[in-house]
Every structure is written in structure tokens, then in C-alpha cells.
Amino acid sequence: MNCNKKIKYPNKNAALIAVSRINSDPSNKDGKQTAYECRHHECWHTGHPKDYSDNPFVRINQIFEQKKPKKKKGKYKTN
Ligand SMILES: [Zn+2]
């Protein structure tokens, strides 16, 4: 999914409010959505967790957060 077409929220709070609205809508049959930061647009989007796999910027961000390097020097691997 191309996040260019997604709604851009200026901050996490705005995105979370939108997510709670979406997820509380009984007509929403597509499953729970979540808010995530988009490094490409420097904003926040809402979407399903699986959408992350199509957004390399978010994916890289997640990888960084998972690894949490301690005192390693040198360059990050981006793949
Ligand atoms: Zn984006």
C-alpha cells in the first residue's frame, strides 16, 4: 500500500485519536488499525499492521528499534 494516499496526521496523538475512532466503528470490518510513524512523510498514518511490510521507511525504523544497539560503533545495516 502506498502511504502517499493515506491521511497524514501531524503527531502521534492525532493518529491515535483517529485509530480509536476507526476501531470503534462497528461498520469497520477490516480489522483493527494502528498508528505508525512514517519517516518518509515525517508524519503519522493509520493502517493495519501488515501495511508496515510495504513501507520501507517504517520497516527500517522498526528494525532499529528492535535491535537497540548498545555500544556498537560503525554504520547501521539497512537491509
Ligand atoms: Zn507516509
PDB file of the backbone (N, CA, C, O) and the ligand in Angstrom, with CONECT records:
HET     ZN  A 101       1
ATOM      1  N   MET A   1       0.844  -1.205   0.000  1.00  0.00           N
ATOM      2  CA  MET A   1       0.000   0.000   0.000  1.00  0.00           C
ATOM      3  C   MET A   1       0.873   1.247   0.000  1.00  0.00           C
ATOM      4  O   MET A   1       1.840   1.357   0.754  1.00  0.00           O
ATOM      5  N   ASN A   2       0.508   2.164  -0.855  1.00  0.00           N
ATOM      6  CA  ASN A   2       1.287   3.387  -0.940  1.00  0.00           C
ATOM      7  C   ASN A   2       0.759   4.398   0.068  1.00  0.00           C
ATOM      8  O   ASN A   2      -0.411   4.777   0.024  1.00  0.00           O
ATOM      9  N   CYS A   3       1.621   4.827   0.966  1.00  0.00           N
ATOM     10  CA  CYS A   3       1.132   5.709   2.021  1.00  0.00           C
ATOM     11  C   CYS A   3       0.991   7.145   1.538  1.00  0.00           C
ATOM     12  O   CYS A   3       0.561   8.016   2.295  1.00  0.00           O
ATOM     13  N   ASN A   4       1.353   7.402   0.271  1.00  0.00           N
ATOM     14  CA  ASN A   4       1.113   8.744  -0.256  1.00  0.00           C
ATOM     15  C   ASN A   4      -0.360   9.108  -0.208  1.00  0.00           C
ATOM     16  O   ASN A   4      -0.725  10.279  -0.099  1.00  0.00           O
ATOM     17  N   LYS A   5      -1.203   8.083  -0.291  1.00  0.00           N
ATOM     18  CA  LYS A   5      -2.639   8.333  -0.333  1.00  0.00           C
ATOM     19  C   LYS A   5      -3.264   8.282   1.055  1.00  0.00           C
ATOM     20  O   LYS A   5      -4.459   8.532   1.215  1.00  0.00           O
ATOM     21  N   LYS A   6      -2.472   7.966   2.029  1.00  0.00           N
ATOM     22  CA  LYS A   6      -3.006   7.888   3.383  1.00  0.00           C
ATOM     23  C   LYS A   6      -3.155   9.286   3.983  1.00  0.00           C
ATOM     24  O   LYS A   6      -2.508  10.250   3.573  1.00  0.00           O
ATOM     25  N   ILE A   7      -4.032   9.340   4.964  1.00  0.00           N
ATOM     26  CA  ILE A   7      -4.182  10.600   5.690  1.00  0.00           C
ATOM     27  C   ILE A   7      -2.930  10.815   6.537  1.00  0.00           C
ATOM     28  O   ILE A   7      -2.423   9.890   7.172  1.00  0.00           O
ATOM     29  N   LYS A   8      -2.451  12.042   6.530  1.00  0.00           N
ATOM     30  CA  LYS A   8      -1.238  12.360   7.290  1.00  0.00           C
ATOM     31  C   LYS A   8      -1.635  13.107   8.561  1.00  0.00           C
ATOM     32  O   LYS A   8      -2.278  14.156   8.523  1.00  0.00           O
ATOM     33  N   TYR A   9      -1.227  12.524   9.683  1.00  0.00           N
ATOM     34  CA  TYR A   9      -1.503  13.154  10.956  1.00  0.00           C
ATOM     35  C   TYR A   9      -0.225  13.811  11.467  1.00  0.00           C
ATOM     36  O   TYR A   9       0.860  13.246  11.328  1.00  0.00           O
ATOM     37  N   PRO A  10      -0.343  14.981  12.046  1.00  0.00           N
ATOM     38  CA  PRO A  10       0.854  15.736  12.428  1.00  0.00           C
ATOM     39  C   PRO A  10       1.612  15.136  13.602  1.00  0.00           C
ATOM     40  O   PRO A  10       2.807  15.387  13.764  1.00  0.00           O
ATOM     41  N   ASN A  11       0.935  14.352  14.416  1.00  0.00           N
ATOM     42  CA  ASN A  11       1.618  13.782  15.581  1.00  0.00           C
ATOM     43  C   ASN A  11       0.927  12.494  16.015  1.00  0.00           C
ATOM     44  O   ASN A  11      -0.129  12.124  15.502  1.00  0.00           O
ATOM     45  N   LYS A  12       1.553  11.831  16.966  1.00  0.00           N
ATOM     46  CA  LYS A  12       1.069  10.528  17.398  1.00  0.00           C
ATOM     47  C   LYS A  12      -0.320  10.630  18.015  1.00  0.00           C
ATOM     48  O   LYS A  12      -1.173   9.770  17.798  1.00  0.00           O
ATOM     49  N   ASN A  13      -0.528  11.664  18.765  1.00  0.00           N
ATOM     50  CA  ASN A  13      -1.811  11.808  19.446  1.00  0.00           C
ATOM     51  C   ASN A  13      -2.961  11.902  18.452  1.00  0.00           C
ATOM     52  O   ASN A  13      -3.994  11.254  18.619  1.00  0.00           O
ATOM     53  N   ALA A  14      -2.774  12.702  17.433  1.00  0.00           N
ATOM     54  CA  ALA A  14      -3.821  12.862  16.422  1.00  0.00           C
ATOM     55  C   ALA A  14      -4.095  11.528  15.734  1.00  0.00           C
ATOM     56  O   ALA A  14      -5.245  11.189  15.455  1.00  0.00           O
ATOM     57  N   ALA A  15      -3.033  10.776  15.462  1.00  0.00           N
ATOM     58  CA  ALA A  15      -3.208   9.485  14.803  1.00  0.00           C
ATOM     59  C   ALA A  15      -3.921   8.497  15.715  1.00  0.00           C
ATOM     60  O   ALA A  15      -4.763   7.721  15.261  1.00  0.00           O
ATOM     61  N   LEU A  16      -3.587   8.525  16.991  1.00  0.00           N
ATOM     62  CA  LEU A  16      -4.216   7.594  17.927  1.00  0.00           C
ATOM     63  C   LEU A  16      -5.702   7.901  18.092  1.00  0.00           C
ATOM     64  O   LEU A  16      -6.517   6.990  18.235  1.00  0.00           O
ATOM     65  N   ILE A  17      -6.044   9.163  18.073  1.00  0.00           N
ATOM     66  CA  ILE A  17      -7.455   9.529  18.154  1.00  0.00           C
ATOM     67  C   ILE A  17      -8.200   8.985  16.928  1.00  0.00           C
ATOM     68  O   ILE A  17      -9.300   8.445  17.040  1.00  0.00           O
ATOM     69  N   ALA A  18      -7.580   9.139  15.776  1.00  0.00           N
ATOM     70  CA  ALA A  18      -8.202   8.630  14.551  1.00  0.00           C
ATOM     71  C   ALA A  18      -8.342   7.115  14.604  1.00  0.00           C
ATOM     72  O   ALA A  18      -9.363   6.568  14.189  1.00  0.00           O
ATOM     73  N   VAL A  19      -7.321   6.439  15.113  1.00  0.00           N
ATOM     74  CA  VAL A  19      -7.363   4.981  15.215  1.00  0.00           C
ATOM     75  C   VAL A  19      -8.490   4.536  16.141  1.00  0.00           C
ATOM     76  O   VAL A  19      -9.214   3.590  15.828  1.00  0.00           O
ATOM     77  N   SER A  20      -8.638   5.199  17.256  1.00  0.00           N
ATOM     78  CA  SER A  20      -9.679   4.790  18.196  1.00  0.00           C
ATOM     79  C   SER A  20     -11.059   4.998  17.590  1.00  0.00           C
ATOM     80  O   SER A  20     -11.986   4.237  17.866  1.00  0.00           O
ATOM     81  N   ARG A  21     -11.192   6.019  16.774  1.00  0.00           N
ATOM     82  CA  ARG A  21     -12.465   6.226  16.079  1.00  0.00           C
ATOM     83  C   ARG A  21     -12.721   5.106  15.081  1.00  0.00           C
ATOM     84  O   ARG A  21     -13.810   4.536  15.021  1.00  0.00           O
ATOM     85  N   ILE A  22     -11.687   4.807  14.302  1.00  0.00           N
ATOM     86  CA  ILE A  22     -11.832   3.753  13.283  1.00  0.00           C
ATOM     87  C   ILE A  22     -12.167   2.423  13.949  1.00  0.00           C
ATOM     88  O   ILE A  22     -13.062   1.704  13.505  1.00  0.00           O
ATOM     89  N   ASN A  23     -11.440   2.105  15.015  1.00  0.00           N
ATOM     90  CA  ASN A  23     -11.610   0.804  15.640  1.00  0.00           C
ATOM     91  C   ASN A  23     -12.919   0.700  16.423  1.00  0.00           C
ATOM     92  O   ASN A  23     -13.375  -0.407  16.707  1.00  0.00           O
ATOM     93  N   SER A  24     -13.514   1.803  16.766  1.00  0.00           N
ATOM     94  CA  SER A  24     -14.781   1.750  17.487  1.00  0.00           C
ATOM     95  C   SER A  24     -15.968   1.823  16.537  1.00  0.00           C
ATOM     96  O   SER A  24     -17.122   1.791  16.964  1.00  0.00           O
ATOM     97  N   ASP A  25     -15.675   1.920  15.255  1.00  0.00           N
ATOM     98  CA  ASP A  25     -16.747   1.982  14.269  1.00  0.00           C
ATOM     99  C   ASP A  25     -17.228   0.565  13.961  1.00  0.00           C
ATOM    100  O   ASP A  25     -16.462  -0.234  13.422  1.00  0.00           O
ATOM    101  N   PRO A  26     -18.481   0.234  14.291  1.00  0.00           N
ATOM    102  CA  PRO A  26     -18.976  -1.135  14.062  1.00  0.00           C
ATOM    103  C   PRO A  26     -19.051  -1.502  12.589  1.00  0.00           C
ATOM    104  O   PRO A  26     -19.127  -2.684  12.254  1.00  0.00           O
ATOM    105  N   SER A  27     -19.032  -0.519  11.709  1.00  0.00           N
ATOM    106  CA  SER A  27     -19.088  -0.827  10.281  1.00  0.00           C
ATOM    107  C   SER A  27     -17.702  -1.158   9.717  1.00  0.00           C
ATOM    108  O   SER A  27     -17.565  -1.542   8.556  1.00  0.00           O
ATOM    109  N   ASN A  28     -16.697  -1.005  10.550  1.00  0.00           N
ATOM    110  CA  ASN A  28     -15.344  -1.330  10.112  1.00  0.00           C
ATOM    111  C   ASN A  28     -15.117  -2.831  10.246  1.00  0.00           C
ATOM    112  O   ASN A  28     -14.947  -3.347  11.351  1.00  0.00           O
ATOM    113  N   LYS A  29     -15.117  -3.519   9.119  1.00  0.00           N
ATOM    114  CA  LYS A  29     -14.987  -4.978   9.133  1.00  0.00           C
ATOM    115  C   LYS A  29     -13.573  -5.413   8.732  1.00  0.00           C
ATOM    116  O   LYS A  29     -13.306  -6.604   8.572  1.00  0.00           O
ATOM    117  N   ASP A  30     -12.711  -4.479   8.578  1.00  0.00           N
ATOM    118  CA  ASP A  30     -11.380  -4.812   8.067  1.00  0.00           C
ATOM    119  C   ASP A  30     -10.375  -5.121   9.167  1.00  0.00           C
ATOM    120  O   ASP A  30      -9.202  -5.377   8.894  1.00  0.00           O
ATOM    121  N   GLY A  31     -10.831  -5.095  10.388  1.00  0.00           N
ATOM    122  CA  GLY A  31      -9.918  -5.403  11.476  1.00  0.00           C
ATOM    123  C   GLY A  31      -9.341  -4.148  12.092  1.00  0.00           C
ATOM    124  O   GLY A  31      -9.498  -3.040  11.581  1.00  0.00           O
ATOM    125  N   LYS A  32      -8.680  -4.360  13.190  1.00  0.00           N
ATOM    126  CA  LYS A  32      -8.135  -3.239  13.949  1.00  0.00           C
ATOM    127  C   LYS A  32      -7.020  -2.554  13.179  1.00  0.00           C
ATOM    128  O   LYS A  32      -6.205  -3.196  12.515  1.00  0.00           O
ATOM    129  N   GLN A  33      -7.007  -1.246  13.287  1.00  0.00           N
ATOM    130  CA  GLN A  33      -5.906  -0.491  12.711  1.00  0.00           C
ATOM    131  C   GLN A  33      -5.009   0.020  13.831  1.00  0.00           C
ATOM    132  O   GLN A  33      -5.357  -0.020  15.012  1.00  0.00           O
ATOM    133  N   THR A  34      -3.876   0.485  13.427  1.00  0.00           N
ATOM    134  CA  THR A  34      -2.941   1.025  14.392  1.00  0.00           C
ATOM    135  C   THR A  34      -2.304   2.283  13.824  1.00  0.00           C
ATOM    136  O   THR A  34      -2.392   2.542  12.623  1.00  0.00           O
ATOM    137  N   ALA A  35      -1.671   3.056  14.674  1.00  0.00           N
ATOM    138  CA  ALA A  35      -0.988   4.259  14.213  1.00  0.00           C
ATOM    139  C   ALA A  35       0.502   3.977  14.111  1.00  0.00           C
ATOM    140  O   ALA A  35       1.074   3.280  14.949  1.00  0.00           O
ATOM    141  N   TYR A  36       1.113   4.520  13.090  1.00  0.00           N
ATOM    142  CA  TYR A  36       2.559   4.328  12.966  1.00  0.00           C
ATOM    143  C   TYR A  36       3.194   5.579  12.380  1.00  0.00           C
ATOM    144  O   TYR A  36       2.574   6.343  11.640  1.00  0.00           O
ATOM    145  N   GLU A  37       4.441   5.751  12.739  1.00  0.00           N
ATOM    146  CA  GLU A  37       5.173   6.921  12.268  1.00  0.00           C
ATOM    147  C   GLU A  37       5.733   6.648  10.888  1.00  0.00           C
ATOM    148  O   GLU A  37       6.260   5.567  10.625  1.00  0.00           O
ATOM    149  N   CYS A  38       5.619   7.620  10.016  1.00  0.00           N
ATOM    150  CA  CYS A  38       6.152   7.490   8.663  1.00  0.00           C
ATOM    151  C   CYS A  38       7.327   8.445   8.519  1.00  0.00           C
ATOM    152  O   CYS A  38       7.165   9.665   8.548  1.00  0.00           O
ATOM    153  N   ARG A  39       8.501   7.872   8.364  1.00  0.00           N
ATOM    154  CA  ARG A  39       9.691   8.706   8.230  1.00  0.00           C
ATOM    155  C   ARG A  39       9.723   9.420   6.891  1.00  0.00           C
ATOM    156  O   ARG A  39      10.321  10.487   6.752  1.00  0.00           O
ATOM    157  N   HIS A  40       9.077   8.821   5.918  1.00  0.00           N
ATOM    158  CA  HIS A  40       9.083   9.393   4.576  1.00  0.00           C
ATOM    159  C   HIS A  40       8.322  10.716   4.550  1.00  0.00           C
ATOM    160  O   HIS A  40       8.786  11.703   3.980  1.00  0.00           O
ATOM    161  N   HIS A  41       7.152  10.719   5.173  1.00  0.00           N
ATOM    162  CA  HIS A  41       6.340  11.929   5.180  1.00  0.00           C
ATOM    163  C   HIS A  41       6.544  12.748   6.450  1.00  0.00           C
ATOM    164  O   HIS A  41       5.999  13.843   6.585  1.00  0.00           O
ATOM    165  N   GLU A  42       7.318  12.221   7.362  1.00  0.00           N
ATOM    166  CA  GLU A  42       7.524  12.878   8.656  1.00  0.00           C
ATOM    167  C   GLU A  42       6.189  13.214   9.298  1.00  0.00           C
ATOM    168  O   GLU A  42       5.931  14.343   9.717  1.00  0.00           O
ATOM    169  N   CYS A  43       5.356  12.191   9.357  1.00  0.00           N
ATOM    170  CA  CYS A  43       4.048  12.357   9.954  1.00  0.00           C
ATOM    171  C   CYS A  43       3.601  10.992  10.455  1.00  0.00           C
ATOM    172  O   CYS A  43       4.393  10.053  10.536  1.00  0.00           O
ATOM    173  N   TRP A  44       2.335  10.898  10.786  1.00  0.00           N
ATOM    174  CA  TRP A  44       1.786   9.618  11.256  1.00  0.00           C
ATOM    175  C   TRP A  44       0.661   9.199  10.342  1.00  0.00           C
ATOM    176  O   TRP A  44      -0.082  10.030   9.821  1.00  0.00           O
ATOM    177  N   HIS A  45       0.543   7.894  10.153  1.00  0.00           N
ATOM    178  CA  HIS A  45      -0.551   7.329   9.392  1.00  0.00           C
ATOM    179  C   HIS A  45      -1.302   6.336  10.271  1.00  0.00           C
ATOM    180  O   HIS A  45      -0.821   5.919  11.325  1.00  0.00           O
ATOM    181  N   THR A  46      -2.471   5.976   9.816  1.00  0.00           N
ATOM    182  CA  THR A  46      -3.159   4.838  10.409  1.00  0.00           C
ATOM    183  C   THR A  46      -3.227   3.732   9.373  1.00  0.00           C
ATOM    184  O   THR A  46      -3.215   3.988   8.169  1.00  0.00           O
ATOM    185  N   GLY A  47      -3.299   2.511   9.850  1.00  0.00           N
ATOM    186  CA  GLY A  47      -3.394   1.390   8.923  1.00  0.00           C
ATOM    187  C   GLY A  47      -3.317   0.084   9.673  1.00  0.00           C
ATOM    188  O   GLY A  47      -3.153   0.047  10.893  1.00  0.00           O
ATOM    189  N   HIS A  48      -3.438  -0.974   8.923  1.00  0.00           N
ATOM    190  CA  HIS A  48      -3.326  -2.297   9.529  1.00  0.00           C
ATOM    191  C   HIS A  48      -1.858  -2.644   9.698  1.00  0.00           C
ATOM    192  O   HIS A  48      -1.022  -2.211   8.905  1.00  0.00           O
ATOM    193  N   PRO A  49      -1.541  -3.415  10.714  1.00  0.00           N
ATOM    194  CA  PRO A  49      -0.137  -3.735  10.979  1.00  0.00           C
ATOM    195  C   PRO A  49       0.583  -4.330   9.785  1.00  0.00           C
ATOM    196  O   PRO A  49       1.783  -4.111   9.617  1.00  0.00           O
ATOM    197  N   LYS A  50      -0.118  -5.071   8.964  1.00  0.00           N
ATOM    198  CA  LYS A  50       0.541  -5.693   7.811  1.00  0.00           C
ATOM    199  C   LYS A  50       1.032  -4.655   6.817  1.00  0.00           C
ATOM    200  O   LYS A  50       1.913  -4.938   6.005  1.00  0.00           O
ATOM    201  N   ASP A  51       0.463  -3.448   6.875  1.00  0.00           N
ATOM    202  CA  ASP A  51       0.892  -2.404   5.948  1.00  0.00           C
ATOM    203  C   ASP A  51       2.363  -2.046   6.129  1.00  0.00           C
ATOM    204  O   ASP A  51       3.001  -1.532   5.210  1.00  0.00           O
ATOM    205  N   TYR A  52       2.884  -2.314   7.286  1.00  0.00           N
ATOM    206  CA  TYR A  52       4.280  -1.970   7.560  1.00  0.00           C
ATOM    207  C   TYR A  52       5.234  -2.596   6.540  1.00  0.00           C
ATOM    208  O   TYR A  52       6.237  -1.998   6.152  1.00  0.00           O
ATOM    209  N   SER A  53       4.895  -3.801   6.124  1.00  0.00           N
ATOM    210  CA  SER A  53       5.826  -4.535   5.268  1.00  0.00           C
ATOM    211  C   SER A  53       5.997  -3.865   3.916  1.00  0.00           C
ATOM    212  O   SER A  53       6.965  -4.128   3.202  1.00  0.00           O
ATOM    213  N   ASP A  54       5.061  -3.005   3.568  1.00  0.00           N
ATOM    214  CA  ASP A  54       5.162  -2.326   2.285  1.00  0.00           C
ATOM    215  C   ASP A  54       5.754  -0.927   2.407  1.00  0.00           C
ATOM    216  O   ASP A  54       5.852  -0.198   1.420  1.00  0.00           O
ATOM    217  N   ASN A  55       6.140  -0.566   3.598  1.00  0.00           N
ATOM    218  CA  ASN A  55       6.665   0.779   3.813  1.00  0.00           C
ATOM    219  C   ASN A  55       8.092   0.671   4.342  1.00  0.00           C
ATOM    220  O   ASN A  55       8.303   0.526   5.546  1.00  0.00           O
ATOM    221  N   PRO A  56       9.071   0.742   3.439  1.00  0.00           N
ATOM    222  CA  PRO A  56      10.459   0.517   3.860  1.00  0.00           C
ATOM    223  C   PRO A  56      10.919   1.493   4.929  1.00  0.00           C
ATOM    224  O   PRO A  56      11.761   1.155   5.760  1.00  0.00           O
ATOM    225  N   PHE A  57      10.381   2.682   4.914  1.00  0.00           N
ATOM    226  CA  PHE A  57      10.824   3.661   5.903  1.00  0.00           C
ATOM    227  C   PHE A  57      10.392   3.239   7.298  1.00  0.00           C
ATOM    228  O   PHE A  57      11.159   3.326   8.256  1.00  0.00           O
ATOM    229  N   VAL A  58       9.161   2.785   7.394  1.00  0.00           N
ATOM    230  CA  VAL A  58       8.675   2.324   8.680  1.00  0.00           C
ATOM    231  C   VAL A  58       9.398   1.048   9.080  1.00  0.00           C
ATOM    232  O   VAL A  58       9.731   0.851  10.249  1.00  0.00           O
ATOM    233  N   ARG A  59       9.638   0.186   8.104  1.00  0.00           N
ATOM    234  CA  ARG A  59      10.294  -1.085   8.398  1.00  0.00           C
ATOM    235  C   ARG A  59      11.689  -0.848   8.980  1.00  0.00           C
ATOM    236  O   ARG A  59      12.069  -1.475   9.968  1.00  0.00           O
ATOM    237  N   ILE A  60      12.431   0.043   8.375  1.00  0.00           N
ATOM    238  CA  ILE A  60      13.767   0.355   8.874  1.00  0.00           C
ATOM    239  C   ILE A  60      13.684   0.895  10.296  1.00  0.00           C
ATOM    240  O   ILE A  60      14.469   0.528  11.170  1.00  0.00           O
ATOM    241  N   ASN A  61      12.733   1.757  10.498  1.00  0.00           N
ATOM    242  CA  ASN A  61      12.553   2.321  11.826  1.00  0.00           C
ATOM    243  C   ASN A  61      12.282   1.227  12.839  1.00  0.00           C
ATOM    244  O   ASN A  61      12.811   1.262  13.950  1.00  0.00           O
ATOM    245  N   GLN A  62      11.468   0.262  12.466  1.00  0.00           N
ATOM    246  CA  GLN A  62      11.144  -0.830  13.380  1.00  0.00           C
ATOM    247  C   GLN A  62      12.365  -1.687  13.659  1.00  0.00           C
ATOM    248  O   GLN A  62      12.595  -2.110  14.792  1.00  0.00           O
ATOM    249  N   ILE A  63      13.144  -1.940  12.617  1.00  0.00           N
ATOM    250  CA  ILE A  63      14.351  -2.752  12.805  1.00  0.00           C
ATOM    251  C   ILE A  63      15.293  -2.064  13.794  1.00  0.00           C
ATOM    252  O   ILE A  63      15.857  -2.710  14.677  1.00  0.00           O
ATOM    253  N   PHE A  64      15.454  -0.769  13.642  1.00  0.00           N
ATOM    254  CA  PHE A  64      16.322  -0.042  14.559  1.00  0.00           C
ATOM    255  C   PHE A  64      15.837  -0.178  15.991  1.00  0.00           C
ATOM    256  O   PHE A  64      16.622  -0.385  16.916  1.00  0.00           O
ATOM    257  N   GLU A  65      14.540  -0.060  16.152  1.00  0.00           N
ATOM    258  CA  GLU A  65      14.002  -0.116  17.497  1.00  0.00           C
ATOM    259  C   GLU A  65      14.147  -1.504  18.098  1.00  0.00           C
ATOM    260  O   GLU A  65      14.371  -1.649  19.300  1.00  0.00           O
ATOM    261  N   GLN A  66      14.020  -2.521  17.259  1.00  0.00           N
ATOM    262  CA  GLN A  66      14.123  -3.882  17.770  1.00  0.00           C
ATOM    263  C   GLN A  66      15.551  -4.193  18.201  1.00  0.00           C
ATOM    264  O   GLN A  66      15.777  -4.826  19.232  1.00  0.00           O
ATOM    265  N   LYS A  67      16.500  -3.747  17.409  1.00  0.00           N
ATOM    266  CA  LYS A  67      17.886  -4.116  17.698  1.00  0.00           C
ATOM    267  C   LYS A  67      18.423  -3.370  18.910  1.00  0.00           C
ATOM    268  O   LYS A  67      19.098  -3.962  19.752  1.00  0.00           O
ATOM    269  N   LYS A  68      18.138  -2.114  19.006  1.00  0.00           N
ATOM    270  CA  LYS A  68      18.641  -1.291  20.099  1.00  0.00           C
ATOM    271  C   LYS A  68      20.124  -1.546  20.380  1.00  0.00           C
ATOM    272  O   LYS A  68      20.479  -2.075  21.433  1.00  0.00           O
ATOM    273  N   PRO A  69      20.964  -1.178  19.459  1.00  0.00           N
ATOM    274  CA  PRO A  69      22.402  -1.425  19.627  1.00  0.00           C
ATOM    275  C   PRO A  69      22.945  -0.732  20.872  1.00  0.00           C
ATOM    276  O   PRO A  69      22.565   0.401  21.169  1.00  0.00           O
ATOM    277  N   LYS A  70      23.829  -1.404  21.597  1.00  0.00           N
ATOM    278  CA  LYS A  70      24.305  -0.861  22.867  1.00  0.00           C
ATOM    279  C   LYS A  70      25.473   0.100  22.649  1.00  0.00           C
ATOM    280  O   LYS A  70      25.308   1.318  22.707  1.00  0.00           O
ATOM    281  N   LYS A  71      26.635  -0.456  22.401  1.00  0.00           N
ATOM    282  CA  LYS A  71      27.793   0.424  22.221  1.00  0.00           C
ATOM    283  C   LYS A  71      28.532   0.080  20.937  1.00  0.00           C
ATOM    284  O   LYS A  71      29.746   0.248  20.825  1.00  0.00           O
ATOM    285  N   LYS A  72      27.759  -0.405  19.972  1.00  0.00           N
ATOM    286  CA  LYS A  72      28.358  -0.778  18.713  1.00  0.00           C
ATOM    287  C   LYS A  72      28.710   0.464  17.900  1.00  0.00           C
ATOM    288  O   LYS A  72      27.902   1.382  17.763  1.00  0.00           O
ATOM    289  N   LYS A  73      29.902   0.476  17.377  1.00  0.00           N
ATOM    290  CA  LYS A  73      30.273   1.576  16.501  1.00  0.00           C
ATOM    291  C   LYS A  73      30.128   1.135  15.059  1.00  0.00           C
ATOM    292  O   LYS A  73      30.002  -0.055  14.772  1.00  0.00           O
ATOM    293  N   GLY A  74      30.147   2.099  14.152  1.00  0.00           N
ATOM    294  CA  GLY A  74      30.062   1.778  12.740  1.00  0.00           C
ATOM    295  C   GLY A  74      28.687   2.070  12.197  1.00  0.00           C
ATOM    296  O   GLY A  74      27.824   2.638  12.866  1.00  0.00           O
ATOM    297  N   LYS A  75      28.519   1.663  10.970  1.00  0.00           N
ATOM    298  CA  LYS A  75      27.298   2.007  10.257  1.00  0.00           C
ATOM    299  C   LYS A  75      26.203   0.990  10.555  1.00  0.00           C
ATOM    300  O   LYS A  75      26.464  -0.176  10.849  1.00  0.00           O
ATOM    301  N   TYR A  76      24.985   1.471  10.468  1.00  0.00           N
ATOM    302  CA  TYR A  76      23.850   0.575  10.561  1.00  0.00           C
ATOM    303  C   TYR A  76      23.694  -0.193   9.248  1.00  0.00           C
ATOM    304  O   TYR A  76      23.950   0.329   8.163  1.00  0.00           O
ATOM    305  N   LYS A  77      23.277  -1.411   9.379  1.00  0.00           N
ATOM    306  CA  LYS A  77      22.874  -2.128   8.176  1.00  0.00           C
ATOM    307  C   LYS A  77      21.421  -1.809   7.912  1.00  0.00           C
ATOM    308  O   LYS A  77      20.585  -1.851   8.815  1.00  0.00           O
ATOM    309  N   THR A  78      21.129  -1.490   6.669  1.00  0.00           N
ATOM    310  CA  THR A  78      19.760  -1.084   6.360  1.00  0.00           C
ATOM    311  C   THR A  78      18.995  -2.199   5.659  1.00  0.00           C
ATOM    312  O   THR A  78      17.867  -1.981   5.217  1.00  0.00           O
ATOM    313  N   ASN A  79      19.572  -3.371   5.550  1.00  0.00           N
ATOM    314  CA  ASN A  79      18.798  -4.457   4.940  1.00  0.00           C
ATOM    315  C   ASN A  79      18.973  -5.740   5.712  1.00  0.00           C
ATOM    316  O   ASN A  79      18.396  -6.765   5.347  1.00  0.00           O
TER     317      ASN A  79
HETATM  318 ZN    ZN A 101       3.899   8.060   4.597  1.00  0.00          ZN2+
END
